[in-house]
């Protein structure tokens, strides 16, 4: 960031280049600032950030009165007196300071202060700036061309997420605008709409032909780019929903038309058919056995009399196991009671029939009578 500074502006004596340069050189500026972090000239994916760096560097040169020294419009030959030459060298030194402190370490070899072949020679800021321009200007142009090529050749497939595809196109358009800087090599709305329509999948061909982003008569946009993108997103969502419905219908048809015959593997062994209900999303019953379909509840997931949460496969197995255990326990209790009743009956003495009792009484009576007769 640029440091705050106060300057005393000197008005040039006339409109000549010499007068304007000397007035600027005599104007006092604040302490020069450095670029920090990502603002510096640095390597990025696919090249460098030369174009945005160039704009920032030129702004700093202009702020501290050395822009035309750097771009070569004010050579030292314009300084006619020793005093003017000293002023020029001082301002050139400020420009060299800004340059050397605005380039990352991995690119610092491009801003050497001295000539490697002649160490006594010190490069001027104009020479350093020209070397940077010659090195990176062409590369940046190539980078913009590569971005353009990617933008115009990108195509979406039928299985691609259309929303993500649109975001990638918008990102490329923005990167072209940043990389192009002030060169004017940007993608207009009309051009970008055509790029979007061309990049859609083949299955969208009819839809694309039915959409007219640009009127043929006057070339004006019939709809904005944002409106086109909104329409494409809505159409993409509709198509995705249709695909899900068709997939579900095919699954139902496969379940209804299944012959029921067991499939067999290569070794002849039976392969069990897959079970599951796509309505309840459960595997404890098939679609054919589902009792919910268009109803609010399914008997398999909410059995009669059951008021708990929806049963999962494990829940249902556990419930069936508990029911069987209770049934077995009830049968065991009934068996124990029956055995106890039989034992009680065995221990209780049975009463003699009434006829047998009378005969016994008669025999006793006869015996007593005989005793009375024979008694002396």
C-alpha positions in Angstrom: 0.0 0.0 0.0 1.2 3.5 -0.7 2.4 5.6 2.2 0.6 8.9 2.9 2.6 11.8 1.6 2.5 15.5 1.2 3.8 17.2 -2.0 4.7 20.7 -3.0 3.6 21.1 -6.6 5.8 23.2 -8.9 4.1 24.7 -11.9 6.0 24.4 -15.2 7.1 27.6 -16.9 5.8 26.6 -20.3 4.3 23.5 -22.1 7.7 22.2 -23.3 8.8 18.7 -22.3 11.8 20.1 -20.5 9.8 22.5 -18.5 7.2 19.9 -17.5 9.9 17.4 -16.5 11.9 19.9 -14.4 8.7 21.1 -12.6 7.9 17.5 -11.8 11.4 16.7 -10.6 11.4 19.7 -8.3 8.0 18.7 -6.8 8.5 17.1 -3.4 6.8 13.7 -2.9 6.6 11.5 0.1 8.5 8.4 0.9 8.1 5.7 -1.8 6.0 2.7 -1.0 6.5 -1.0 -1.7 4.2 -3.7 -2.9 3.5 -6.5 -0.5 2.2 -10.1 -0.8 0.1 -11.0 -3.9 0.5 -7.4 -5.4 4.1 -8.2 -6.4 5.1 -9.6 -9.7 5.0 -13.3 -9.1 4.5 -16.7 -10.7 1.0 -18.0 -11.0 -0.5 -21.1 -12.6 0.0 -20.8 -16.4 2.3 -17.8 -16.2 2.6 -14.6 -14.0 0.4 -11.8 -12.8 2.1 -9.4 -15.1 -0.9 -7.4 -16.4 -2.4 -6.5 -13.0 1.1 -5.9 -11.6 1.9 -3.6 -14.5 -1.2 -1.4 -13.7 -0.2 -1.2 -10.0 3.4 -0.4 -10.8 2.5 2.4 -13.2 0.2 3.9 -10.6 3.0 3.9 -8.1 5.4 5.5 -10.7 2.9 8.2 -11.4 2.2 8.8 -7.7 5.9 9.5 -7.0 6.6 11.5 -10.2 8.8 9.0 -12.1 6.4 7.4 -14.6 7.8 9.2 -17.7 11.3 8.4 -16.5 10.5 4.7 -16.4 8.6 4.7 -19.8 11.5 6.6 -21.4 9.7 9.8 -22.3 12.0 11.8 -20.1 15.5 10.6 -20.8 18.5 12.1 -18.9 19.4 14.0 -22.0 16.5 16.3 -21.2 18.3 17.5 -18.1 20.5 20.4 -19.2 22.3 21.4 -16.0 24.1 19.5 -13.3 21.3 20.4 -10.9 18.7 19.0 -13.2 20.7 15.8 -13.8 21.0 15.3 -10.1 17.2 15.7 -9.7 16.7 13.2 -12.6 19.0 10.6 -11.0 17.3 11.0 -7.7 13.9 10.4 -9.2 15.3 7.5 -11.3 16.6 6.0 -8.1 13.1 6.1 -6.6 11.7 4.3 -9.6 14.4 1.6 -9.3 13.7 1.2 -5.6 10.0 0.7 -6.4 10.8 -1.9 -9.1 13.3 -4.0 -7.1 10.9 -4.1 -4.1 7.8 -5.0 -6.2 9.1 -8.3 -7.7 9.0 -11.6 -5.9 12.3 -13.4 -5.1 11.8 -16.1 -7.7 11.7 -13.4 -10.5 14.2 -11.0 -9.0 16.8 -11.9 -11.7 14.8 -9.8 -14.1 15.4 -6.6 -12.2 19.1 -6.6 -11.7 20.6 -3.2 -10.9 23.9 -3.8 -12.6 24.9 -5.2 -15.9 26.4 -8.7 -15.4 28.8 -8.1 -18.3 29.9 -4.7 -16.9 29.3 -4.5 -13.1 30.3 -0.9 -13.1 27.3 0.0 -15.2 24.1 0.6 -13.3 20.8 0.1 -15.2 18.4 2.9 -15.3 14.8 2.3 -14.3 13.8 2.7 -18.0 16.2 -0.2 -18.9 14.9 -2.4 -16.1 11.3 -1.7 -17.0 12.0 -2.5 -20.7 13.5 -5.8 -19.8 10.5 -6.7 -17.7 8.1 -5.7 -20.5 10.0 -7.6 -23.2 10.1 -10.7 -21.0 6.5 -10.8 -19.7 4.4 -8.8 -22.1 4.5 -11.5 -24.8 3.8 -14.3 -22.2 0.7 -12.5 -20.9 -0.6 -12.2 -24.5 -0.1 -15.9 -24.9 -1.9 -16.5 -21.6 -4.9 -14.4 -22.8 -5.0 -16.4 -26.0 -5.0 -19.7 -24.1 -7.9 -18.5 -22.0 -9.8 -17.5 -25.1 -9.1 -20.9 -26.6 -10.4 -22.7 -23.5 -13.5 -20.5 -23.4 -14.5 -21.3 -27.0 -13.7 -25.0 -26.9 -15.3 -25.9 -23.6 -18.3 -28.3 -24.0 -20.6 -29.8 -21.4 -21.6 -33.4 -21.5 -25.1 -34.8 -20.9 -24.1 -36.1 -17.5 -22.3 -32.9 -16.4 -23.9 -30.6 -13.8 -25.0 -27.6 -16.0 -24.7 -25.2 -13.1 -21.1 -26.0 -12.5 -20.4 -25.7 -16.3 -21.8 -22.2 -16.4 -19.7 -21.2 -13.4 -16.5 -22.4 -15.2 -17.4 -20.3 -18.2 -18.0 -17.2 -16.0 -14.7 -17.8 -14.3 -12.8 -18.0 -17.6 -14.5 -14.8 -18.8 -13.5 -13.0 -15.6 -9.9 -14.3 -15.9 -9.7 -13.0 -19.5 -10.8 -9.5 -18.3 -8.2 -9.5 -15.6 -5.4 -10.8 -17.8 -6.2 -8.4 -20.7 -6.0 -5.4 -18.4 -6.4 -2.2 -20.4 -5.9 -3.9 -23.8 -9.6 -4.1 -24.3 -9.5 -7.9 -25.1 -12.7 -8.7 -23.2 -15.7 -10.9 -23.9 -18.9 -8.9 -24.6 -22.3 -10.0 -23.4 -23.5 -10.9 -26.8 -20.3 -12.9 -27.5 -20.6 -14.6 -24.1 -24.2 -15.6 -24.7 -23.2 -17.3 -27.9 -20.4 -19.1 -26.2 -22.8 -20.4 -23.5 -25.3 -21.6 -26.1 -22.6 -23.3 -28.2 -21.1 -25.1 -25.1 -24.4 -26.8 -24.1 -24.7 -30.6 -24.5 -26.0 -32.0 -27.8 -29.3 -32.9 -26.2 -29.9 -29.2 -25.7 -29.6 -28.4 -29.4 -33.4 -27.9 -29.9 -33.6 -25.7 -26.8 -30.6 -23.6 -27.9 -32.1 -23.1 -31.4 -35.3 -21.9 -29.8 -33.6 -19.3 -27.8 -32.6 -16.1 -29.5 -30.0 -14.3 -27.4 -29.3 -11.6 -30.1 -31.8 -10.2 -32.6 -30.5 -10.6 -36.1 -31.8 -7.2 -37.3 -30.0 -4.7 -35.0 -27.8 -6.9 -33.0 -29.3 -5.8 -29.7 -29.6 -8.3 -26.8 -33.1 -9.7 -26.5 -32.3 -10.9 -22.9 -29.4 -10.2 -20.6 -26.7 -12.7 -19.8 -28.0 -13.1 -16.3 -31.5 -13.9 -17.6 -30.0 -16.5 -20.1 -28.1 -18.2 -17.2 -31.2 -18.2 -15.1 -33.2 -19.9 -17.9 -30.5 -22.5 -18.4 -30.3 -23.3 -14.7 -34.1 -23.7 -14.6 -34.1 -25.9 -17.6 -31.2 -28.0 -16.2 -33.2 -28.5 -12.9 -36.2 -29.6 -14.9 -34.2 -32.1 -17.0 -32.6 -33.5 -13.9 -36.0 -34.0 -12.3 -37.3 -35.7 -15.5 -34.3 -38.1 -15.4 -35.0 -39.1 -11.8 -38.7 -39.7 -12.6 -37.8 -41.9 -15.6 -35.3 -43.8 -13.6 -37.9 -44.5 -10.8 -40.5 -45.6 -13.4 -38.0 -48.0 -15.0 -37.4 -49.5 -11.6 -41.1 -49.9 -10.9 -41.7 -51.5 -14.3 -38.8 -53.9 -13.7 -40.4 -55.0 -10.4 -43.9 -55.4 -11.8 -42.8 -57.3 -15.0 -40.4 -59.6 -13.3 -41.2 -63.3 -14.1 -40.3 -64.3 -10.6 -37.9 -67.0 -11.9 -34.7 -67.3 -9.9 -31.5 -66.3 -11.7 -28.6 -68.6 -11.8 -24.9 -67.9 -11.8 -22.2 -69.4 -13.9 -21.9 -72.3 -11.5 -25.6 -73.0 -11.7 -26.3 -71.9 -8.1 -29.4 -69.9 -7.4 -28.9 -66.1 -7.1 -31.5 -64.6 -4.8 -33.5 -61.7 -6.3 -32.9 -58.3 -4.7 -35.7 -57.2 -2.4 -36.6 -53.7 -1.4 -39.3 -51.1 -1.7 -38.3 -47.8 -3.4 -41.4 -46.1 -1.8 -40.4 -46.7 1.8 -36.7 -47.0 1.0 -36.7 -50.2 3.0 -35.5 -53.7 2.2 -37.9 -55.6 4.6 -40.5 -55.8 1.8 -40.8 -55.4 -1.9 -42.7 -52.8 -3.9 -45.4 -55.3 -4.7 -46.0 -56.0 -1.0 -45.9 -52.4 0.0 -49.1 -51.2 1.7 -48.3 -47.5 1.6 -47.7 -46.4 -2.0 -50.2 -43.6 -2.1 -51.1 -43.9 1.6 -49.5 -42.1 4.5 -48.1 -45.2 6.3 -46.8 -48.6 5.4 -47.9 -51.7 7.3 -44.4 -53.2 7.1 -42.8 -50.1 8.6 -45.6 -49.3 11.0 -47.3 -52.7 12.0 -50.8 -52.6 13.4 -50.8 -51.5 17.0 -47.2 -50.2 16.7 -46.8 -46.6 17.7 -43.1 -46.2 17.8 -40.7 -44.8 15.2 -40.4 -46.1 11.7 -39.0 -49.7 11.8 -35.7 -50.4 10.1 -34.7 -53.8 8.9 -32.9 -54.5 12.2 -35.9 -53.1 14.2 -38.3 -55.4 12.5 -36.1 -58.5 12.9 -35.8 -57.7 16.6 -39.6 -57.2 16.9 -40.3 -60.5 15.2 -37.8 -62.2 17.5 -39.5 -60.8 20.6 -42.9 -61.9 19.4 -41.6 -65.4 18.8 -39.9 -65.5 22.3 -43.1 -64.3 24.0 -45.1 -67.0 22.1 -42.7 -69.7 23.2 -42.7 -68.5 26.8 -46.6 -68.6 26.8 -46.6 -72.2 25.5 -44.1 -73.2 28.2 -46.2 -71.7 31.0 -49.3 -73.5 29.7 -47.4 -76.8 29.6 -46.2 -76.3 33.2 -49.7 -75.6 34.5 -51.1 -78.7 32.7 -48.5 -80.9 34.3 -49.2 -79.4 37.8 -52.9 -80.1 37.4 -52.2 -83.7 36.5 -50.0 -84.2 39.5 -52.6 -82.8 41.9 -55.2 -85.2 40.5 -52.9 -88.1 41.0 -52.3 -87.3 44.7 -56.1 -86.8 45.6 -57.8 -90.1 46.6 -60.8 -91.0 44.5 -64.2 -91.7 46.1 -65.7 -95.2 45.8 -68.9 -95.6 43.8 -72.1 -95.5 45.8 -72.9 -99.1 45.0 -69.7 -100.3 46.5 -70.4 -98.4 49.7 -73.8 -100.0 50.1 -72.3 -103.5 49.7 -69.7 -102.9 52.3 -72.3 -101.7 54.8 -74.5 -104.7 54.1 -71.5 -107.0 54.7 -70.8 -105.3 58.0 -74.4 -105.6 59.1 -74.6 -109.3 58.3 -71.4 -109.9 60.2 -72.8 -108.1 63.3 -76.0 -110.1 63.1 -74.1 -113.4 63.1 -72.2 -112.3 66.1 -75.4 -111.6 68.0 -76.9 -115.0 67.1 -73.9 -117.0 68.2 -73.3 -115.0 71.3 -74.2 -117.1 74.5 
